[in-house]
Amino acid sequence: MTVGHKMQETIAQAQVVAANLKLFALDTKDQQAKQMFNQLSQSMDNCVNTLQSRLTYIQEQEPQYREQ
């Protein structure tokens, strides 16, 4: 498994976590919990964006990690 493939898997998993947190926020009536889940989902979205930027950089710098 290449670094590029591991990064893609990690990004996908982080997107699932972000989506689950958004669902938790929608499912709760507790306003504090809702706010917490929304903040956590935003943090995960930021992580996804950071990881995606890193993957793009890796793919540009290292041709062997490009999608085939």
Buried (B, 14 or more C-beta within 10 A) or exposed (E): EEEBEEBBEBBEEBBEBBEBBBEBBEEBEEEEEBEBBBEBBEEBBEBBEEBBEEBEEBBEEEEEBEEE
